[in-house]
Amino acid sequence: MAQEQPSGRKDQEQPSEREDWDALQARVAALEGRRPRRHPGRAVVAFVLVVLGCLLAPLGVVAAWTADLANDTDRYVATVAPLARDPAVQDAVANRVTGALMDRLDIPKLLDKVAPKDRPLVDKAIGGIGSSLQGAVSSFVNDKTREIVASDWFATFWTNANRQIHTSVDKALTGSGGGAVQLQGDKVQIDLAPVIEQVKKRLVDAGLGLAGKIPVVHTSFTVLQAEEVGKLKTYFRLLELAGLWVPVIAAVLLIAGVLTAVRRRRALVAAALGFAFTALLLGLGLTVFRVIYLDALPADVSQPAAEAVYDTLTRFLRTAVRAVITLGVVVALAAWLSGPGRYARGARQLWHTGILAVRGQADRYGMRTGLVGPFVHRYRRWIEWLLVAGAVVAYVLWDHPTGWVVVGLALALLFALAVVDFLAEDPEDPEGPGAEERGAGERGAEGAGAAVSGPSGRP
């Protein structure tokens, strides 16, 4: 009985120790709650840095997108290549080419040159359509043009031409023109002369030899049109010069603001959500500007084609916006889940309990961690931070990450952390996996020792 007193006294002391621990945590929390009032200047500096970083975030996204279009030929070609297959763009190009050719094919004037005695034969040959011959020829030319713009040749021409004239696009949007892409007044245009030449060959092959006598025709397809294109090219140039520096500055300001803050976790959540919110505003701004831009176009511009061009040019920018929003939400959620909040602690407890249950079941089937478990437990914090750093490096080095890339990296990191939690085994934990086996082994050893020593304790 005397030997059981320390154990009973220990059991009586456990509630007291727990109460002392809870009181200490409450006191620390109270002290943390008073810290911001002791450092008002520090809080203000952190707030200003975070706000500036959040405001620069959308500008950084636009700057990176602009630098891609201006400096990366492959990126530019990948951006505009889908336009060659867009039905609205094909219709607009076909109508433009047909109009340019029909301006040189004056059918009524050619019929007037026919001798009066031969006119009945001509009318009979054309099926009696007479005065509507101009429309019939126009329809014929349009059909042949659509065959051209819907062919693989046009897609190849479009891609190769845009690759060759990428420098001209840069010049056009930064103040000077040249090549197939030119800045004319308030328009950025592409010369369709090569397409017209292909259509002329197709018409001659189809029996319309008159088309072969048409001289070289230059007509343009408008890629961008705005009354303030002069200002736009100035802004474009500034963003091009900014390049990737603006995103870097925005990231540095956000990191500095979080590190300066007294409550860094709370500041990180606020910075991440602010980062995502400003990116969301940029996405909404693109939608609003789309409506304004299309409404400002002249009536003779094909609205479907203009919509296709705008959506295609801003496609990767919208992808970047979605990636930034997803990144901000993921970082904010991770920071919140790692915090001391009630629900965050509950979520972590559920996570840890589930992994312990799986590990316990695996332990019952004889799956032991061996020396790996204690090693992972000892260096667990370092391993977890290395995994987080690896996820960050993967995101930074990823070529134009999307929202799905962010989600995929987050899930991969979560899985890696789960593996670490599964492998980490504290050999001194009395309630961990294998505790029953260890306890049984210890009790067996004690029983064997008792049997050897006998009732008196002597062998």
C-alpha positions as CSV (number, residue, x, y, z in Angstrom):
1,M,0.0,0.0,0.0
2,A,2.9,2.3,0.8
3,Q,4.2,1.9,-2.7
4,E,0.9,3.1,-4.2
5,Q,0.9,6.5,-2.4
6,P,3.3,8.2,-4.8
7,S,1.1,7.1,-7.7
8,G,-1.9,8.4,-6.0
9,R,-0.2,11.6,-5.1
10,K,0.8,12.0,-8.7
11,D,-2.7,11.5,-9.8
12,Q,-3.8,14.2,-7.5
13,E,-1.2,16.6,-8.8
14,Q,-2.2,16.2,-12.5
15,P,-5.3,18.4,-12.4
16,S,-3.3,21.1,-10.5
17,E,-0.5,21.0,-13.1
18,R,-3.0,21.3,-15.9
19,E,-4.7,24.2,-14.2
20,D,-1.4,25.9,-13.8
21,W,-0.6,25.3,-17.5
22,D,-4.0,26.7,-18.5
23,A,-3.4,29.7,-16.3
24,L,0.0,30.3,-17.9
25,Q,-1.4,30.1,-21.4
26,A,-4.1,32.5,-20.5
27,R,-1.6,34.9,-19.1
28,V,0.6,34.7,-22.2
29,A,-2.5,35.3,-24.3
30,A,-3.3,38.3,-22.2
31,L,0.2,39.6,-22.6
32,E,0.1,39.1,-26.4
33,G,-3.2,41.0,-26.4
34,R,-1.5,44.1,-24.8
35,R,1.5,44.1,-27.0
36,P,0.1,46.0,-29.9
37,R,-0.7,49.0,-27.6
38,R,2.9,49.0,-26.5
39,H,4.2,49.2,-30.2
40,P,1.8,51.6,-32.0
41,G,4.6,52.7,-34.4
42,R,5.5,49.2,-35.3
43,A,1.8,48.3,-36.0
44,V,1.4,51.4,-38.2
45,V,4.6,50.6,-40.2
46,A,3.4,47.0,-40.7
47,F,0.0,48.2,-41.8
48,V,1.4,50.6,-44.3
49,L,3.8,48.0,-45.8
50,V,1.0,45.4,-46.1
51,V,-1.3,47.9,-47.8
52,L,1.3,49.1,-50.2
53,G,2.2,45.5,-51.1
54,C,-1.5,44.6,-51.7
55,L,-1.9,47.7,-53.9
56,L,1.1,46.8,-56.0
57,A,0.0,43.2,-56.4
58,P,-2.4,43.7,-59.3
59,L,0.0,46.1,-60.9
60,G,2.7,43.4,-60.6
61,V,0.4,40.9,-62.3
62,V,-0.2,43.2,-65.2
63,A,3.5,44.1,-65.4
64,A,4.5,40.4,-65.6
65,W,1.8,39.8,-68.3
66,T,3.1,42.8,-70.2
67,A,6.7,41.7,-70.0
68,D,5.7,38.3,-71.3
69,L,3.9,39.8,-74.4
70,A,6.7,42.2,-75.1
71,N,9.8,40.1,-74.4
72,D,8.8,36.5,-74.7
73,T,8.1,35.6,-78.4
74,D,6.9,32.1,-77.5
75,R,4.5,33.5,-75.0
76,Y,3.1,36.0,-77.4
77,V,2.7,33.4,-80.1
78,A,0.9,31.1,-77.6
79,T,-1.4,34.0,-76.8
80,V,-2.5,34.9,-80.3
81,A,-2.3,31.5,-82.0
82,P,-5.8,30.4,-81.0
83,L,-7.3,33.4,-82.9
84,A,-6.5,31.6,-86.2
85,R,-9.1,28.9,-85.3
86,D,-11.7,31.2,-83.8
87,P,-14.8,31.3,-86.1
88,A,-15.5,35.0,-85.3
89,V,-12.0,36.0,-86.4
90,Q,-12.2,33.8,-89.5
91,D,-15.5,35.4,-90.5
92,A,-14.1,38.9,-90.0
93,V,-11.0,38.1,-92.0
94,A,-13.0,36.5,-94.8
95,N,-15.3,39.5,-95.0
96,R,-12.4,41.9,-95.0
97,V,-10.6,40.0,-97.8
98,T,-13.7,39.6,-99.9
99,G,-14.5,43.3,-99.7
100,A,-10.9,44.2,-100.7
101,L,-11.1,41.8,-103.7
102,M,-14.5,42.9,-104.8
103,D,-13.4,46.5,-104.9
104,R,-11.1,45.4,-107.7
105,L,-13.6,43.2,-109.5
106,D,-16.1,45.5,-111.1
107,I,-18.3,43.0,-112.8
108,P,-20.9,45.4,-114.3
109,K,-18.2,47.4,-115.8
110,L,-16.7,44.3,-117.4
111,L,-20.1,43.3,-118.8
112,D,-20.5,46.7,-120.4
113,K,-17.4,46.0,-122.5
114,V,-19.1,42.9,-124.0
115,A,-20.3,43.4,-127.6
116,P,-24.1,43.8,-127.9
117,K,-24.3,40.8,-130.2
118,D,-22.5,38.6,-127.6
119,R,-24.5,39.9,-124.6
120,P,-27.3,37.3,-125.0
121,L,-24.8,34.5,-125.0
122,V,-23.1,35.9,-121.9
123,D,-26.5,36.2,-120.1
124,K,-27.3,32.6,-121.1
125,A,-23.9,31.4,-119.9
126,I,-24.2,33.0,-116.4
127,G,-27.7,31.5,-115.9
128,G,-29.7,34.6,-116.5
129,I,-28.7,36.3,-113.2
130,G,-27.9,39.5,-115.1
131,S,-27.6,42.4,-112.7
132,S,-27.1,40.1,-109.7
133,L,-23.8,38.8,-111.1
134,Q,-21.8,41.1,-108.8
135,G,-23.4,39.4,-105.7
136,A,-22.9,36.0,-107.1
137,V,-19.2,36.6,-107.7
138,S,-18.9,38.2,-104.3
139,S,-20.5,35.0,-102.7
140,F,-18.1,32.9,-104.8
141,V,-15.1,34.9,-103.6
142,N,-16.3,34.8,-100.0
143,D,-16.6,31.0,-100.2
144,K,-13.1,30.6,-101.5
145,T,-11.8,33.0,-98.9
146,R,-13.4,31.0,-96.1
147,E,-11.8,27.9,-97.4
148,I,-8.4,29.7,-97.1
149,V,-9.0,31.1,-93.6
150,A,-10.3,27.7,-92.3
151,S,-7.3,25.8,-93.7
152,D,-4.1,24.7,-92.0
153,W,-2.3,27.1,-94.2
154,F,-3.9,30.1,-92.6
155,A,-3.2,28.8,-89.1
156,T,0.5,28.3,-90.1
157,F,0.6,31.7,-91.7
158,W,-0.9,33.3,-88.6
159,T,1.5,31.6,-86.3
160,N,4.6,32.2,-88.4
161,A,3.6,35.8,-89.1
162,N,3.1,36.6,-85.5
163,R,6.4,35.0,-84.5
164,Q,8.2,37.1,-87.2
165,I,6.5,40.3,-86.3
166,H,6.7,40.0,-82.6
167,T,9.2,42.8,-82.5
168,S,6.9,44.9,-84.5
169,V,4.1,44.3,-82.0
170,D,6.5,45.6,-79.3
171,K,7.3,48.6,-81.4
172,A,3.7,49.3,-82.2
173,L,2.7,49.2,-78.5
174,T,5.7,51.2,-77.4
175,G,5.5,54.0,-79.9
176,S,6.7,53.1,-83.3
177,G,5.5,50.9,-86.1
178,G,7.0,48.6,-88.8
179,G,6.6,45.3,-90.4
180,A,3.2,43.6,-90.8
181,V,1.9,45.0,-87.5
182,Q,1.6,48.8,-87.5
183,L,0.2,51.5,-85.4
184,Q,-2.1,53.6,-87.5
185,G,-3.7,56.4,-85.6
186,D,-5.7,54.7,-82.9
187,K,-5.4,51.1,-84.3
188,V,-2.9,48.2,-84.2
189,Q,-3.4,46.4,-87.5
190,I,-2.2,43.3,-89.3
191,D,-1.7,43.4,-93.1
192,L,-3.7,40.6,-94.8
193,A,-1.9,40.9,-98.2
194,P,-0.5,37.3,-98.0
195,V,-4.0,36.0,-97.4
196,I,-5.4,37.9,-100.4
197,E,-2.7,36.4,-102.6
198,Q,-3.7,32.9,-101.6
199,V,-7.3,33.7,-102.3
200,K,-6.4,35.0,-105.7
201,K,-4.6,31.8,-106.5
202,R,-7.6,29.8,-105.4
203,L,-9.9,31.9,-107.5
204,V,-7.8,31.4,-110.6
205,D,-7.6,27.7,-110.0
206,A,-11.4,27.7,-109.8
207,G,-11.8,29.3,-113.2
208,L,-12.0,33.0,-112.3
209,G,-8.9,34.0,-114.3
210,L,-9.8,37.7,-113.9
211,A,-8.6,37.5,-110.3
212,G,-5.1,36.8,-111.5
213,K,-4.9,40.3,-113.0
214,I,-5.7,42.0,-109.7
215,P,-2.6,43.8,-108.4
216,V,-1.3,43.4,-104.8
217,V,-4.0,44.4,-102.4
218,H,-3.2,45.6,-98.9
219,T,-6.0,45.5,-96.4
220,S,-5.7,45.3,-92.6
221,F,-7.2,43.3,-89.7
222,T,-7.5,45.5,-86.6
223,V,-6.2,43.7,-83.5
224,L,-6.5,46.7,-81.1
225,Q,-8.4,49.9,-81.4
226,A,-8.9,52.7,-78.8
227,E,-9.1,56.4,-78.9
228,E,-6.5,56.6,-76.2
229,V,-4.0,54.2,-77.8
230,G,-1.3,56.8,-77.5
231,K,-1.7,56.8,-73.8
232,L,-2.0,53.0,-73.7
233,K,1.3,52.6,-75.5
234,T,3.0,54.9,-72.9
235,Y,1.5,52.8,-70.0
236,F,2.5,49.6,-71.9
237,R,6.1,50.9,-72.2
238,L,6.3,51.7,-68.5
239,L,4.9,48.3,-67.5
240,E,7.4,46.6,-69.9
241,L,10.3,48.5,-68.2
242,A,8.9,47.5,-64.8
243,G,8.8,43.9,-65.9
244,L,9.2,41.5,-62.9
245,W,10.5,44.2,-60.6
246,V,7.0,45.3,-59.5
247,P,5.9,41.8,-58.4
248,V,9.2,41.4,-56.5
249,I,8.7,44.8,-54.8
250,A,5.1,43.9,-53.9
251,A,6.3,40.5,-52.4
252,V,9.1,42.3,-50.4
253,L,6.7,44.8,-49.0
254,L,4.2,42.1,-47.9
255,I,7.0,40.0,-46.3
256,A,8.4,43.1,-44.6
257,G,5.0,44.1,-43.3
258,V,4.4,40.6,-41.9
259,L,7.8,40.5,-40.2
260,T,7.3,43.9,-38.7
261,A,3.9,43.2,-37.2
262,V,3.7,42.2,-33.6
263,R,1.1,39.5,-34.4
264,R,2.7,38.0,-37.4
265,R,0.3,35.2,-38.0
266,R,-2.6,37.6,-38.0
267,A,-0.7,40.0,-40.2
268,L,0.0,37.1,-42.6
269,V,-3.6,36.2,-42.8
270,A,-4.6,39.8,-43.5
271,A,-1.8,40.2,-46.1
272,A,-2.8,37.1,-47.9
273,L,-6.5,38.0,-48.0
274,G,-5.7,41.5,-49.1
275,F,-3.4,40.1,-51.8
276,A,-6.2,37.9,-53.1
277,F,-8.8,40.7,-52.8
278,T,-6.8,43.2,-54.9
279,A,-6.2,40.5,-57.5
280,L,-10.0,39.9,-57.6
281,L,-10.5,43.6,-58.2
282,L,-8.1,43.4,-61.1
283,G,-10.2,40.5,-62.6
284,L,-13.4,42.5,-62.1
285,G,-11.7,45.5,-63.8
286,L,-10.8,43.4,-66.8
287,T,-14.5,42.5,-67.2
288,V,-15.6,46.1,-66.8
289,F,-13.0,47.3,-69.2
290,R,-14.0,44.7,-71.7
291,V,-17.5,46.1,-71.9
292,I,-16.2,49.7,-72.2
293,Y,-13.7,48.8,-74.9
294,L,-16.3,46.9,-77.0
295,D,-18.9,49.7,-76.7
296,A,-16.3,52.3,-77.9
297,L,-15.6,50.4,-81.1
298,P,-16.9,51.8,-84.4
299,A,-20.1,50.2,-85.9
300,D,-18.2,48.6,-88.8
301,V,-16.0,46.6,-86.5
302,S,-17.1,43.0,-86.0
303,Q,-18.1,42.7,-82.4
304,P,-17.7,38.9,-82.2
305,A,-14.2,39.2,-83.6
306,A,-13.3,42.0,-81.2
307,E,-14.6,40.0,-78.3
308,A,-12.5,37.0,-79.4
309,V,-9.4,39.2,-79.7
310,Y,-9.8,40.8,-76.3
311,D,-10.6,37.5,-74.5
312,T,-7.6,35.8,-76.2
313,L,-5.1,38.6,-75.4
314,T,-6.2,38.7,-71.8
315,R,-6.5,34.9,-71.4
316,F,-3.2,34.4,-69.6
317,L,-3.7,37.6,-67.6
318,R,-7.0,36.1,-66.3
319,T,-5.2,32.9,-65.6
320,A,-2.6,34.7,-63.5
321,V,-5.3,36.6,-61.6
322,R,-6.9,33.3,-60.7
323,A,-3.6,31.9,-59.6
324,V,-2.9,34.9,-57.4
325,I,-6.3,34.7,-55.8
326,T,-5.9,31.0,-55.1
327,L,-2.4,31.5,-53.7
328,G,-3.7,34.2,-51.3
329,V,-6.6,32.1,-50.1
330,V,-4.3,29.0,-49.6
331,V,-1.7,31.0,-47.6
332,A,-4.4,32.7,-45.4
333,L,-6.0,29.3,-44.7
334,A,-2.7,27.7,-43.8
335,A,-1.7,30.6,-41.5
336,W,-5.1,30.5,-39.8
337,L,-5.0,26.7,-39.3
338,S,-1.6,26.9,-37.7
339,G,-2.8,29.5,-35.2
340,P,-4.0,29.2,-31.6
341,G,-7.7,29.7,-32.4
342,R,-10.3,27.3,-31.0
343,Y,-11.4,26.0,-34.4
344,A,-7.9,25.9,-35.7
345,R,-6.8,23.7,-32.8
346,G,-9.8,21.5,-33.3
347,A,-9.0,21.0,-37.0
348,R,-5.4,20.1,-36.1
349,Q,-6.5,17.7,-33.4
350,L,-8.9,16.0,-35.8
351,W,-6.0,15.8,-38.4
352,H,-3.6,14.4,-35.8
353,T,-6.1,11.9,-34.3
354,G,-6.9,10.5,-37.8
355,I,-3.2,10.0,-38.6
356,L,-2.6,8.4,-35.2
357,A,-5.5,6.0,-35.8
358,V,-4.0,5.0,-39.2
359,R,-0.6,4.6,-37.7
360,G,-2.0,2.5,-34.8
361,Q,-3.8,0.2,-37.3
362,A,-0.6,-0.2,-39.3
363,D,1.3,-0.9,-36.1
364,R,-1.1,-3.7,-35.3
365,Y,-0.3,-5.3,-38.6
366,G,3.4,-5.3,-37.9
367,M,4.3,-2.2,-39.9
368,R,7.0,-0.6,-37.8
369,T,8.9,2.7,-38.5
370,G,12.0,1.3,-36.9
371,L,14.8,3.9,-36.6
372,V,13.0,6.3,-39.0
373,G,10.3,7.1,-36.6
374,P,12.5,8.5,-33.8
375,F,14.7,10.3,-36.4
376,V,11.6,12.0,-38.0
377,H,10.3,12.9,-34.6
378,R,13.6,14.5,-33.5
379,Y,14.0,16.6,-36.7
380,R,10.3,17.0,-37.4
381,R,10.2,20.8,-37.3
382,W,13.2,21.1,-39.7
383,I,11.6,18.6,-42.1
384,E,8.3,20.4,-42.1
385,W,10.0,23.7,-42.9
386,L,12.0,22.2,-45.7
387,L,8.8,20.8,-47.2
388,V,7.2,24.3,-47.0
389,A,10.3,25.9,-48.6
390,G,10.3,23.2,-51.3
391,A,6.6,24.1,-52.1
392,V,7.5,27.8,-52.3
393,V,10.5,27.2,-54.5
394,A,8.4,25.0,-56.8
395,Y,5.8,27.7,-57.2
396,V,8.4,30.4,-57.8
397,L,10.2,28.3,-60.4
398,W,7.0,27.1,-62.1
399,D,6.6,28.5,-65.6
400,H,3.4,30.6,-65.3
401,P,1.6,28.8,-62.5
402,T,-2.2,28.5,-62.6
403,G,-4.8,28.3,-59.9
404,W,-4.8,24.5,-60.3
405,V,-1.0,24.4,-59.9
406,V,-1.4,26.2,-56.6
407,V,-4.0,23.8,-55.4
408,G,-1.9,20.8,-56.6
409,L,1.2,22.1,-54.7
410,A,-0.9,22.7,-51.6
411,L,-2.3,19.2,-51.7
412,A,1.1,17.7,-52.3
413,L,2.5,19.7,-49.3
414,L,-0.4,18.5,-47.2
415,F,0.2,14.9,-48.1
416,A,3.9,15.3,-47.4
417,L,3.2,16.7,-43.9
418,A,0.7,13.9,-43.3
419,V,3.5,11.4,-44.1
420,V,5.8,13.2,-41.7
421,D,3.1,13.1,-39.0
422,F,2.6,9.4,-39.7
423,L,6.3,8.5,-39.5
424,A,7.2,10.7,-36.5
425,E,7.1,8.4,-33.5
426,D,8.1,9.5,-30.0
427,P,9.8,6.5,-28.3
428,E,8.9,8.0,-24.9
429,D,5.2,8.5,-25.6
430,P,3.3,6.1,-23.4
431,E,0.2,6.5,-25.6
432,G,1.8,6.2,-29.0
433,P,1.7,3.3,-31.4
434,G,3.3,0.2,-30.1
435,A,2.7,1.3,-26.5
436,E,0.6,-1.8,-25.8
437,E,3.3,-4.1,-27.2
438,R,6.0,-2.2,-25.3
439,G,4.0,-2.4,-22.1
440,A,3.3,-6.1,-22.6
441,G,7.0,-6.6,-23.1
442,E,7.9,-4.7,-20.0
443,R,5.2,-6.5,-17.9
444,G,6.5,-9.9,-19.3
445,A,10.1,-8.9,-18.3
446,E,8.9,-8.0,-14.8
447,G,7.0,-11.2,-14.5
448,A,9.9,-13.3,-15.5
449,G,12.1,-11.4,-13.1
450,A,9.6,-12.0,-10.3
451,A,9.4,-15.7,-11.1
452,V,13.2,-16.0,-10.9
453,S,13.6,-14.0,-7.7
454,G,10.7,-15.8,-5.9
455,P,8.3,-14.4,-3.3
456,S,11.0,-13.1,-1.0
457,G,12.7,-11.3,-3.8
458,R,15.8,-13.5,-3.5
459,P,16.8,-15.9,-6.3
